[in-house]
Amino acid sequence: MSPVCLLIGAIRKTGAGLGKGAAMRVEQLRGGVVEAWHDVHVAVVDATGRLVARVGDPDLVTFWRSAAKPFQAVPLVEDRVMERFALTAEELALACASHSSEPGQVTKVRELLAKIGCSERDLLCGPHAPLSERVAQDYQSRGVRLTAVYSNCSGKHAGMLALARHHGWPTAFYTRPEHPVQQRCLAEVSRWTSVPSEKIQTGVDGCGVVCFALPLRNMALAYAKLGSGEQGAVPADANRAPAPRSPIVQSMLHHPELIAGEGRPCTELMRAHPGRVIAKVGAEGVYCALLVGEGLGVALKVTDGHALASALAIAAVLEAIGLRPAPPSVGTRPNLNTRGEPVGELRVNGGLEQ
């Protein structure tokens, strides 16, 4: 029996499938009363494009944000950029990452820039406070001056500069939509999602590069295909090497500490299930994942963009489709008052429809 058939059987047995009209939301409880909630939409897709499970609207169009990073990094493999500059698996993982600005992560980005003959001055991503509260507090207490290399997207930007260097494209203004780097990334997103480039809506991401608006179903498809190695048709005039099945997947699986950072959900989920899952956060309540053994891609959107709700929701979805148990750090969260006393909780209510 196929993994997908086993999955559907498991959903029926556990009751995760709630039947037609199933819904999921993340609820904030106080004194046993739901005082706020965050609605969730989910698509779970196999590499053929078949919708295996869903919540809400699997065709909801939203921006992919940072969950698109693995596909923006694919040209580093396919165009032989890694070979040209002797980039490591760690550096490839950082190109896919929304890192926490930890000292080791920042050092590795600087090393990548040095390899390609660039410097921090070439980065066009602006600085911001680290995504990790622990790191942010540490830097603030020590008076660390945050610069572009501390951006959670600095690995992606360094990878884009490497792509430009490799092809002899200008490194100036590499973030602009018309720049060959951004056009190359758009073509890659189109291939993996099976959405024609002209039908992909675009905007400007928080770090200044192009971001892509797509149906959740197609985001999930891209992740499923990433696990299977199926990419879609390659343009006949493309001067590319055949893409190996594993570099993006393996770099992320082997270096979960670089994909996010200590105490953050992406890293915690991947560490809890070594070799079994890739989890990638996007801004405004987006989360994507690849369940490696089952070959299933997952895309999720919390409609109000609540970041913690999206982390709890992706953990619940992954658990429902076979990734058990979820690590405690991405389970139900207590609500604490100003004295540190628990007064309620944030929890997932609902499940998948198949």
BALOBA-1460 file (C-alpha; in Angstrom, 3 decimals):
// residues 354
<rec num="1" residu="m" x="0.000" y="0.000" z="0.000"/>
<rec num="2" residu="s" x="1.327" y="3.473" z="-0.893"/>
<rec num="3" residu="p" x="2.348" y="5.964" z="1.820"/>
<rec num="4" residu="v" x="-0.494" y="8.227" z="0.716"/>
<rec num="5" residu="c" x="-3.085" y="5.450" z="1.096"/>
<rec num="6" residu="l" x="-1.677" y="4.649" z="4.525"/>
<rec num="7" residu="l" x="-1.897" y="8.329" z="5.390"/>
<rec num="8" residu="i" x="-5.569" y="8.559" z="4.422"/>
<rec num="9" residu="g" x="-6.272" y="5.445" z="6.474"/>
<rec num="10" residu="a" x="-4.488" y="6.988" z="9.447"/>
<rec num="11" residu="i" x="-6.503" y="10.201" z="9.144"/>
<rec num="12" residu="r" x="-9.747" y="8.209" z="9.161"/>
<rec num="13" residu="k" x="-8.639" y="6.047" z="12.087"/>
<rec num="14" residu="t" x="-7.481" y="8.915" z="14.299"/>
<rec num="15" residu="g" x="-10.445" y="11.124" z="13.468"/>
<rec num="16" residu="a" x="-8.219" y="13.881" z="12.097"/>
<rec num="17" residu="g" x="-10.499" y="14.026" z="9.080"/>
<rec num="18" residu="l" x="-13.568" y="15.895" z="10.228"/>
<rec num="19" residu="g" x="-15.605" y="15.403" z="7.097"/>
<rec num="20" residu="k" x="-16.993" y="17.970" z="4.721"/>
<rec num="21" residu="g" x="-16.741" y="21.460" z="6.074"/>
<rec num="22" residu="a" x="-13.839" y="20.618" z="8.412"/>
<rec num="23" residu="a" x="-12.064" y="23.641" z="9.783"/>
<rec num="24" residu="m" x="-9.062" y="24.479" z="11.877"/>
<rec num="25" residu="r" x="-8.328" y="27.483" z="13.989"/>
<rec num="26" residu="v" x="-5.859" y="28.385" z="16.696"/>
<rec num="27" residu="e" x="-7.734" y="29.576" z="19.764"/>
<rec num="28" residu="q" x="-6.669" y="31.716" z="22.678"/>
<rec num="29" residu="l" x="-8.445" y="30.623" z="25.842"/>
<rec num="30" residu="r" x="-8.735" y="32.558" z="29.082"/>
<rec num="31" residu="g" x="-10.684" y="31.093" z="31.973"/>
<rec num="32" residu="g" x="-12.076" y="28.441" z="29.655"/>
<rec num="33" residu="v" x="-13.503" y="31.051" z="27.262"/>
<rec num="34" residu="v" x="-12.245" y="31.491" z="23.699"/>
<rec num="35" residu="e" x="-11.379" y="35.188" z="23.548"/>
<rec num="36" residu="a" x="-9.555" y="35.231" z="20.205"/>
<rec num="37" residu="w" x="-8.964" y="32.887" z="17.313"/>
<rec num="38" residu="h" x="-6.896" y="32.614" z="14.160"/>
<rec num="39" residu="d" x="-8.402" y="30.831" z="11.138"/>
<rec num="40" residu="v" x="-6.190" y="28.424" z="9.203"/>
<rec num="41" residu="h" x="-6.127" y="27.259" z="5.565"/>
<rec num="42" residu="v" x="-4.070" y="24.201" z="4.580"/>
<rec num="43" residu="a" x="-3.211" y="22.207" z="1.464"/>
<rec num="44" residu="v" x="-1.456" y="18.823" z="1.620"/>
<rec num="45" residu="v" x="-0.377" y="17.636" z="-1.838"/>
<rec num="46" residu="d" x="1.630" y="14.766" z="-3.298"/>
<rec num="47" residu="a" x="4.192" y="15.134" z="-6.083"/>
<rec num="48" residu="t" x="1.591" y="14.417" z="-8.777"/>
<rec num="49" residu="g" x="-0.449" y="17.405" z="-7.629"/>
<rec num="50" residu="r" x="-3.162" y="15.368" z="-5.948"/>
<rec num="51" residu="l" x="-4.764" y="17.095" z="-2.974"/>
<rec num="52" residu="v" x="-4.462" y="14.566" z="-0.145"/>
<rec num="53" residu="a" x="-5.864" y="16.651" z="2.704"/>
<rec num="54" residu="r" x="-7.099" y="20.177" z="3.278"/>
<rec num="55" residu="v" x="-8.487" y="22.725" z="5.680"/>
<rec num="56" residu="g" x="-10.472" y="25.702" z="4.492"/>
<rec num="57" residu="d" x="-9.515" y="26.912" z="1.010"/>
<rec num="58" residu="p" x="-6.514" y="25.079" z="-0.512"/>
<rec num="59" residu="d" x="-6.612" y="27.498" z="-3.454"/>
<rec num="60" residu="l" x="-6.269" y="30.580" z="-1.296"/>
<rec num="61" residu="v" x="-3.799" y="32.954" z="-2.974"/>
<rec num="62" residu="t" x="-1.288" y="34.580" z="-0.659"/>
<rec num="63" residu="f" x="2.334" y="35.651" z="-0.716"/>
<rec num="64" residu="w" x="4.800" y="32.796" z="-0.234"/>
<rec num="65" residu="r" x="7.270" y="35.129" z="1.484"/>
<rec num="66" residu="s" x="10.297" y="33.362" z="3.002"/>
<rec num="67" residu="a" x="8.849" y="29.890" z="2.473"/>
<rec num="68" residu="a" x="9.910" y="30.372" z="-1.174"/>
<rec num="69" residu="k" x="13.607" y="30.550" z="-0.249"/>
<rec num="70" residu="p" x="14.527" y="26.924" z="-1.088"/>
<rec num="71" residu="f" x="13.321" y="27.510" z="-4.651"/>
<rec num="72" residu="q" x="15.103" y="30.837" z="-4.943"/>
<rec num="73" residu="a" x="18.246" y="28.900" z="-3.961"/>
<rec num="74" residu="v" x="17.829" y="26.130" z="-6.568"/>
<rec num="75" residu="p" x="19.806" y="28.055" z="-9.251"/>
<rec num="76" residu="l" x="22.881" y="27.786" z="-7.028"/>
<rec num="77" residu="v" x="22.740" y="24.043" z="-7.653"/>
<rec num="78" residu="e" x="21.406" y="23.887" z="-11.195"/>
<rec num="79" residu="d" x="23.633" y="26.600" z="-12.627"/>
<rec num="80" residu="r" x="26.739" y="25.089" z="-10.977"/>
<rec num="81" residu="v" x="27.283" y="28.154" z="-8.803"/>
<rec num="82" residu="m" x="28.181" y="25.897" z="-5.893"/>
<rec num="83" residu="e" x="30.910" y="24.218" z="-7.908"/>
<rec num="84" residu="r" x="32.248" y="27.504" z="-9.233"/>
<rec num="85" residu="f" x="32.737" y="29.021" z="-5.773"/>
<rec num="86" residu="a" x="33.158" y="25.798" z="-3.754"/>
<rec num="87" residu="l" x="30.090" y="26.585" z="-1.681"/>
<rec num="88" residu="t" x="29.329" y="24.169" z="1.133"/>
<rec num="89" residu="a" x="26.100" y="22.479" z="2.192"/>
<rec num="90" residu="e" x="26.004" y="24.854" z="5.165"/>
<rec num="91" residu="e" x="26.148" y="27.858" z="2.847"/>
<rec num="92" residu="l" x="23.393" y="26.395" z="0.686"/>
<rec num="93" residu="a" x="21.282" y="25.875" z="3.815"/>
<rec num="94" residu="l" x="21.803" y="29.531" z="4.753"/>
<rec num="95" residu="a" x="20.575" y="30.577" z="1.305"/>
<rec num="96" residu="c" x="17.322" y="28.762" z="2.201"/>
<rec num="97" residu="a" x="17.165" y="30.130" z="5.741"/>
<rec num="98" residu="s" x="15.364" y="32.715" z="7.804"/>
<rec num="99" residu="h" x="18.136" y="32.639" z="10.357"/>
<rec num="100" residu="s" x="18.185" y="34.082" z="13.861"/>
<rec num="101" residu="s" x="21.255" y="36.308" z="13.356"/>
<rec num="102" residu="e" x="23.233" y="34.084" z="15.724"/>
<rec num="103" residu="p" x="26.973" y="34.845" z="15.670"/>
<rec num="104" residu="g" x="27.839" y="31.588" z="13.904"/>
<rec num="105" residu="q" x="25.212" y="32.173" z="11.247"/>
<rec num="106" residu="v" x="26.424" y="35.712" z="10.594"/>
<rec num="107" residu="t" x="30.015" y="34.485" z="10.319"/>
<rec num="108" residu="k" x="29.061" y="31.885" z="7.721"/>
<rec num="109" residu="v" x="27.260" y="34.489" z="5.599"/>
<rec num="110" residu="r" x="30.368" y="36.655" z="5.688"/>
<rec num="111" residu="e" x="32.443" y="33.659" z="4.591"/>
<rec num="112" residu="l" x="30.071" y="33.058" z="1.677"/>
<rec num="113" residu="l" x="30.369" y="36.690" z="0.600"/>
<rec num="114" residu="a" x="34.158" y="36.488" z="0.722"/>
<rec num="115" residu="k" x="34.179" y="33.395" z="-1.480"/>
<rec num="116" residu="i" x="32.335" y="35.208" z="-4.272"/>
<rec num="117" residu="g" x="34.362" y="38.393" z="-4.049"/>
<rec num="118" residu="c" x="31.619" y="40.449" z="-2.415"/>
<rec num="119" residu="s" x="31.283" y="42.141" z="0.928"/>
<rec num="120" residu="e" x="28.558" y="43.206" z="3.287"/>
<rec num="121" residu="r" x="28.332" y="46.506" z="1.393"/>
<rec num="122" residu="d" x="26.903" y="44.605" z="-1.584"/>
<rec num="123" residu="l" x="23.919" y="43.312" z="0.409"/>
<rec num="124" residu="l" x="20.690" y="45.180" z="-0.287"/>
<rec num="125" residu="c" x="18.719" y="43.721" z="2.609"/>
<rec num="126" residu="g" x="18.243" y="46.136" z="5.477"/>
<rec num="127" residu="p" x="19.106" y="45.264" z="9.084"/>
<rec num="128" residu="h" x="16.477" y="44.411" z="11.670"/>
<rec num="129" residu="a" x="16.261" y="43.023" z="15.180"/>
<rec num="130" residu="p" x="17.040" y="39.276" z="15.320"/>
<rec num="131" residu="l" x="14.038" y="36.964" z="15.043"/>
<rec num="132" residu="s" x="15.222" y="35.212" z="18.202"/>
<rec num="133" residu="e" x="14.276" y="37.169" z="21.324"/>
<rec num="134" residu="r" x="17.256" y="35.675" z="23.139"/>
<rec num="135" residu="v" x="19.701" y="36.831" z="20.469"/>
<rec num="136" residu="a" x="18.026" y="40.247" z="20.190"/>
<rec num="137" residu="q" x="18.304" y="40.825" z="23.932"/>
<rec num="138" residu="d" x="21.930" y="39.706" z="23.946"/>
<rec num="139" residu="y" x="22.902" y="42.061" z="21.134"/>
<rec num="140" residu="q" x="21.005" y="44.951" z="22.691"/>
<rec num="141" residu="s" x="22.696" y="44.444" z="26.046"/>
<rec num="142" residu="r" x="26.117" y="44.378" z="24.388"/>
<rec num="143" residu="g" x="25.439" y="47.280" z="22.051"/>
<rec num="144" residu="v" x="26.017" y="45.253" z="18.877"/>
<rec num="145" residu="r" x="25.494" y="47.411" z="15.793"/>
<rec num="146" residu="l" x="23.149" y="45.540" z="13.468"/>
<rec num="147" residu="t" x="24.021" y="45.752" z="9.790"/>
<rec num="148" residu="a" x="22.722" y="44.062" z="6.634"/>
<rec num="149" residu="v" x="24.525" y="40.780" z="7.301"/>
<rec num="150" residu="y" x="22.407" y="40.356" z="10.454"/>
<rec num="151" residu="s" x="19.195" y="40.277" z="8.383"/>
<rec num="152" residu="n" x="17.466" y="36.904" z="8.554"/>
<rec num="153" residu="c" x="17.555" y="36.987" z="4.730"/>
<rec num="154" residu="s" x="21.276" y="37.714" z="4.367"/>
<rec num="155" residu="g" x="21.995" y="34.133" z="3.281"/>
<rec num="156" residu="k" x="19.427" y="34.375" z="0.492"/>
<rec num="157" residu="h" x="20.839" y="37.706" z="-0.630"/>
<rec num="158" residu="a" x="24.393" y="36.357" z="-0.572"/>
<rec num="159" residu="g" x="23.216" y="33.449" z="-2.719"/>
<rec num="160" residu="m" x="21.659" y="35.880" z="-5.199"/>
<rec num="161" residu="l" x="24.940" y="37.805" z="-5.375"/>
<rec num="162" residu="a" x="26.737" y="34.504" z="-6.034"/>
<rec num="163" residu="l" x="24.327" y="33.777" z="-8.884"/>
<rec num="164" residu="a" x="24.991" y="37.213" z="-10.380"/>
<rec num="165" residu="r" x="28.781" y="36.792" z="-10.063"/>
<rec num="166" residu="h" x="28.639" y="33.364" z="-11.686"/>
<rec num="167" residu="h" x="26.745" y="34.587" z="-14.755"/>
<rec num="168" residu="g" x="28.574" y="37.891" z="-15.069"/>
<rec num="169" residu="w" x="25.404" y="39.833" z="-14.291"/>
<rec num="170" residu="p" x="25.712" y="43.167" z="-12.454"/>
<rec num="171" residu="t" x="25.565" y="42.892" z="-8.688"/>
<rec num="172" residu="a" x="24.144" y="46.398" z="-8.406"/>
<rec num="173" residu="f" x="20.368" y="46.545" z="-7.969"/>
<rec num="174" residu="y" x="20.083" y="42.730" z="-7.986"/>
<rec num="175" residu="t" x="16.809" y="43.065" z="-6.041"/>
<rec num="176" residu="r" x="14.909" y="44.788" z="-8.846"/>
<rec num="177" residu="p" x="12.219" y="42.706" z="-10.593"/>
<rec num="178" residu="e" x="13.789" y="43.203" z="-14.030"/>
<rec num="179" residu="h" x="17.258" y="42.085" z="-12.901"/>
<rec num="180" residu="p" x="18.343" y="38.691" z="-14.340"/>
<rec num="181" residu="v" x="18.690" y="37.274" z="-10.822"/>
<rec num="182" residu="q" x="15.040" y="37.977" z="-10.005"/>
<rec num="183" residu="q" x="13.895" y="36.772" z="-13.411"/>
<rec num="184" residu="r" x="15.827" y="33.538" z="-12.876"/>
<rec num="185" residu="c" x="14.185" y="33.047" z="-9.488"/>
<rec num="186" residu="l" x="10.734" y="33.745" z="-10.949"/>
<rec num="187" residu="a" x="11.325" y="31.100" z="-13.640"/>
<rec num="188" residu="e" x="12.335" y="28.590" z="-10.952"/>
<rec num="189" residu="v" x="9.273" y="29.330" z="-8.841"/>
<rec num="190" residu="s" x="7.129" y="28.843" z="-11.938"/>
<rec num="191" residu="r" x="8.692" y="25.456" z="-12.695"/>
<rec num="192" residu="w" x="8.298" y="24.030" z="-9.232"/>
<rec num="193" residu="t" x="4.790" y="25.354" z="-8.595"/>
<rec num="194" residu="s" x="3.478" y="24.639" z="-12.109"/>
<rec num="195" residu="v" x="2.091" y="28.169" z="-12.309"/>
<rec num="196" residu="p" x="3.058" y="30.067" z="-15.501"/>
<rec num="197" residu="s" x="5.329" y="33.017" z="-14.756"/>
<rec num="198" residu="e" x="2.876" y="35.504" z="-16.224"/>
<rec num="199" residu="k" x="0.176" y="34.302" z="-13.818"/>
<rec num="200" residu="i" x="2.307" y="34.669" z="-10.692"/>
<rec num="201" residu="q" x="1.478" y="37.888" z="-8.887"/>
<rec num="202" residu="t" x="4.520" y="39.596" z="-7.425"/>
<rec num="203" residu="g" x="5.318" y="42.175" z="-4.800"/>
<rec num="204" residu="v" x="8.305" y="43.369" z="-2.812"/>
<rec num="205" residu="d" x="9.317" y="41.243" z="0.163"/>
<rec num="206" residu="g" x="10.393" y="42.675" z="3.490"/>
<rec num="207" residu="c" x="14.042" y="42.258" z="2.541"/>
<rec num="208" residu="g" x="13.615" y="44.068" z="-0.796"/>
<rec num="209" residu="v" x="13.578" y="41.225" z="-3.333"/>
<rec num="210" residu="v" x="10.605" y="39.951" z="-5.342"/>
<rec num="211" residu="c" x="8.030" y="37.811" z="-3.538"/>
<rec num="212" residu="f" x="5.379" y="35.636" z="-5.123"/>
<rec num="213" residu="a" x="1.613" y="35.282" z="-4.595"/>
<rec num="214" residu="l" x="0.364" y="31.764" z="-5.310"/>
<rec num="215" residu="p" x="-2.378" y="29.329" z="-4.327"/>
<rec num="216" residu="l" x="-1.526" y="27.245" z="-1.258"/>
<rec num="217" residu="r" x="-2.043" y="24.100" z="-3.343"/>
<rec num="218" residu="n" x="0.811" y="25.101" z="-5.665"/>
<rec num="219" residu="m" x="3.133" y="25.993" z="-2.816"/>
<rec num="220" residu="a" x="2.538" y="22.537" z="-1.349"/>
<rec num="221" residu="l" x="3.129" y="20.964" z="-4.767"/>
<rec num="222" residu="a" x="6.544" y="22.625" z="-5.006"/>
<rec num="223" residu="y" x="7.589" y="21.147" z="-1.663"/>
<rec num="224" residu="a" x="6.314" y="17.698" z="-2.631"/>
<rec num="225" residu="k" x="8.263" y="17.869" z="-5.892"/>
<rec num="226" residu="l" x="11.336" y="19.050" z="-4.009"/>
<rec num="227" residu="g" x="11.267" y="15.741" z="-2.144"/>
<rec num="228" residu="s" x="10.760" y="13.635" z="-5.255"/>
<rec num="229" residu="g" x="13.150" y="15.535" z="-7.512"/>
<rec num="230" residu="e" x="10.403" y="16.188" z="-10.047"/>
<rec num="231" residu="q" x="10.658" y="19.750" z="-11.284"/>
<rec num="232" residu="g" x="8.657" y="20.118" z="-14.465"/>
<rec num="233" residu="a" x="9.875" y="20.997" z="-17.908"/>
<rec num="234" residu="v" x="13.231" y="22.699" z="-18.358"/>
<rec num="235" residu="p" x="13.342" y="25.303" z="-21.150"/>
<rec num="236" residu="a" x="15.182" y="23.895" z="-24.148"/>
<rec num="237" residu="d" x="17.624" y="26.789" z="-24.293"/>
<rec num="238" residu="a" x="18.507" y="26.647" z="-20.616"/>
<rec num="239" residu="n" x="22.191" y="25.955" z="-20.054"/>
<rec num="240" residu="r" x="21.781" y="23.961" z="-16.885"/>
<rec num="241" residu="a" x="23.148" y="20.786" z="-15.435"/>
<rec num="242" residu="p" x="20.636" y="18.060" z="-14.569"/>
<rec num="243" residu="a" x="19.501" y="18.905" z="-11.050"/>
<rec num="244" residu="p" x="20.446" y="16.292" z="-8.476"/>
<rec num="245" residu="r" x="17.621" y="15.101" z="-6.286"/>
<rec num="246" residu="s" x="19.171" y="15.916" z="-2.979"/>
<rec num="247" residu="p" x="21.289" y="19.086" z="-2.517"/>
<rec num="248" residu="i" x="18.600" y="21.503" z="-1.304"/>
<rec num="249" residu="v" x="16.783" y="18.842" z="0.705"/>
<rec num="250" residu="q" x="19.950" y="17.362" z="2.164"/>
<rec num="251" residu="s" x="21.460" y="20.698" z="3.098"/>
<rec num="252" residu="m" x="18.320" y="21.654" z="5.004"/>
<rec num="253" residu="l" x="17.943" y="18.250" z="6.661"/>
<rec num="254" residu="h" x="21.579" y="18.166" z="7.755"/>
<rec num="255" residu="h" x="21.691" y="21.741" z="9.047"/>
<rec num="256" residu="p" x="18.411" y="22.535" z="10.821"/>
<rec num="257" residu="e" x="20.347" y="24.853" z="13.142"/>
<rec num="258" residu="l" x="20.952" y="27.173" z="10.185"/>
<rec num="259" residu="i" x="17.411" y="27.176" z="8.745"/>
<rec num="260" residu="a" x="16.118" y="29.143" z="11.761"/>
<rec num="261" residu="g" x="18.002" y="28.889" z="15.061"/>
<rec num="262" residu="e" x="17.948" y="27.781" z="18.669"/>
<rec num="263" residu="g" x="14.438" y="27.599" z="20.095"/>
<rec num="264" residu="r" x="12.663" y="28.465" z="16.853"/>
<rec num="265" residu="p" x="9.962" y="26.179" z="15.399"/>
<rec num="266" residu="c" x="11.585" y="25.271" z="12.050"/>
<rec num="267" residu="t" x="14.745" y="24.091" z="13.760"/>
<rec num="268" residu="e" x="12.906" y="22.392" z="16.619"/>
<rec num="269" residu="l" x="10.579" y="20.450" z="14.295"/>
<rec num="270" residu="m" x="13.462" y="19.239" z="12.133"/>
<rec num="271" residu="r" x="15.628" y="18.305" z="15.109"/>
<rec num="272" residu="a" x="12.775" y="16.375" z="16.716"/>
<rec num="273" residu="h" x="12.426" y="14.225" z="13.568"/>
<rec num="274" residu="p" x="15.892" y="13.972" z="11.958"/>
<rec num="275" residu="g" x="15.754" y="13.306" z="8.228"/>
<rec num="276" residu="r" x="11.963" y="13.156" z="8.162"/>
<rec num="277" residu="v" x="10.788" y="16.713" z="7.664"/>
<rec num="278" residu="i" x="11.725" y="20.082" z="6.244"/>
<rec num="279" residu="a" x="9.857" y="23.008" z="7.794"/>
<rec num="280" residu="k" x="10.101" y="26.552" z="6.481"/>
<rec num="281" residu="v" x="8.422" y="29.612" z="7.879"/>
<rec num="282" residu="g" x="7.186" y="32.544" z="5.843"/>
<rec num="283" residu="a" x="6.033" y="35.923" z="7.112"/>
<rec num="284" residu="e" x="2.410" y="36.812" z="7.883"/>
<rec num="285" residu="g" x="1.270" y="33.378" z="9.022"/>
<rec num="286" residu="v" x="2.684" y="31.260" z="6.190"/>
<rec num="287" residu="y" x="4.334" y="27.889" z="6.813"/>
<rec num="288" residu="c" x="5.417" y="25.158" z="4.418"/>
<rec num="289" residu="a" x="6.826" y="21.699" z="4.949"/>
<rec num="290" residu="l" x="7.976" y="18.548" z="3.197"/>
<rec num="291" residu="l" x="7.282" y="15.199" z="4.809"/>
<rec num="292" residu="v" x="10.237" y="13.417" z="3.234"/>
<rec num="293" residu="g" x="9.358" y="9.718" z="3.462"/>
<rec num="294" residu="e" x="5.745" y="10.209" z="2.428"/>
<rec num="295" residu="g" x="6.613" y="12.672" z="-0.346"/>
<rec num="296" residu="l" x="3.965" y="15.134" z="0.826"/>
<rec num="297" residu="g" x="4.136" y="18.904" z="0.614"/>
<rec num="298" residu="v" x="2.238" y="21.117" z="3.041"/>
<rec num="299" residu="a" x="1.348" y="24.789" z="2.757"/>
<rec num="300" residu="l" x="-0.491" y="26.688" z="5.456"/>
<rec num="301" residu="k" x="-1.782" y="30.212" z="5.979"/>
<rec num="302" residu="v" x="-3.139" y="31.756" z="9.164"/>
<rec num="303" residu="t" x="-5.389" y="34.420" z="7.744"/>
<rec num="304" residu="d" x="-4.561" y="37.161" z="10.239"/>
<rec num="305" residu="g" x="-0.823" y="36.542" z="9.929"/>
<rec num="306" residu="h" x="-0.292" y="35.452" z="13.554"/>
<rec num="307" residu="a" x="3.199" y="33.938" z="13.654"/>
<rec num="308" residu="l" x="2.888" y="31.786" z="16.776"/>
<rec num="309" residu="a" x="-0.488" y="30.469" z="15.617"/>
<rec num="310" residu="s" x="1.077" y="29.366" z="12.325"/>
<rec num="311" residu="a" x="3.821" y="27.454" z="14.175"/>
<rec num="312" residu="l" x="1.270" y="25.627" z="16.323"/>
<rec num="313" residu="a" x="-0.883" y="24.904" z="13.275"/>
<rec num="314" residu="i" x="1.948" y="23.441" z="11.157"/>
<rec num="315" residu="a" x="2.965" y="21.182" z="14.045"/>
<rec num="316" residu="a" x="-0.627" y="19.959" z="14.370"/>
<rec num="317" residu="v" x="-0.960" y="19.320" z="10.633"/>
<rec num="318" residu="l" x="2.332" y="17.431" z="10.476"/>
<rec num="319" residu="e" x="1.307" y="15.350" z="13.474"/>
<rec num="320" residu="a" x="-2.021" y="14.530" z="11.812"/>
<rec num="321" residu="i" x="-0.270" y="13.233" z="8.688"/>
<rec num="322" residu="g" x="2.171" y="11.049" z="10.557"/>
<rec num="323" residu="l" x="4.922" y="13.141" z="12.155"/>
<rec num="324" residu="r" x="4.475" y="12.248" z="15.808"/>
<rec num="325" residu="p" x="4.957" y="13.536" z="18.378"/>
<rec num="326" residu="a" x="5.284" y="17.273" z="17.934"/>
<rec num="327" residu="p" x="8.088" y="18.768" z="20.030"/>
<rec num="328" residu="p" x="6.823" y="20.478" z="23.210"/>
<rec num="329" residu="s" x="8.168" y="23.842" z="22.021"/>
<rec num="330" residu="v" x="5.609" y="23.928" z="19.192"/>
<rec num="331" residu="g" x="2.678" y="22.430" z="21.094"/>
<rec num="332" residu="t" x="-0.038" y="24.147" z="23.108"/>
<rec num="333" residu="r" x="1.308" y="27.377" z="24.607"/>
<rec num="334" residu="p" x="0.251" y="28.711" z="28.013"/>
<rec num="335" residu="n" x="-0.855" y="32.325" z="28.341"/>
<rec num="336" residu="l" x="0.879" y="33.947" z="31.290"/>
<rec num="337" residu="n" x="-0.059" y="37.045" z="33.214"/>
<rec num="338" residu="t" x="2.449" y="39.677" z="34.346"/>
<rec num="339" residu="r" x="3.351" y="37.560" z="37.407"/>
<rec num="340" residu="g" x="4.185" y="34.609" z="35.183"/>
<rec num="341" residu="e" x="1.094" y="32.667" z="36.223"/>
<rec num="342" residu="p" x="-0.791" y="30.570" z="33.611"/>
<rec num="343" residu="v" x="-4.214" y="32.085" z="32.924"/>
<rec num="344" residu="g" x="-5.105" y="30.289" z="29.702"/>
<rec num="345" residu="e" x="-3.577" y="28.754" z="26.619"/>
<rec num="346" residu="l" x="-3.141" y="29.010" z="22.865"/>
<rec num="347" residu="r" x="-4.213" y="25.756" z="21.221"/>
<rec num="348" residu="v" x="-5.202" y="24.249" z="17.869"/>
<rec num="349" residu="n" x="-8.834" y="23.229" z="17.434"/>
<rec num="350" residu="g" x="-9.993" y="21.234" z="14.411"/>
<rec num="351" residu="g" x="-8.300" y="18.980" z="11.887"/>
<rec num="352" residu="l" x="-7.820" y="17.894" z="8.315"/>
<rec num="353" residu="e" x="-10.426" y="17.023" z="5.727"/>
<rec num="354" residu="q" x="-9.478" y="14.470" z="3.087"/>
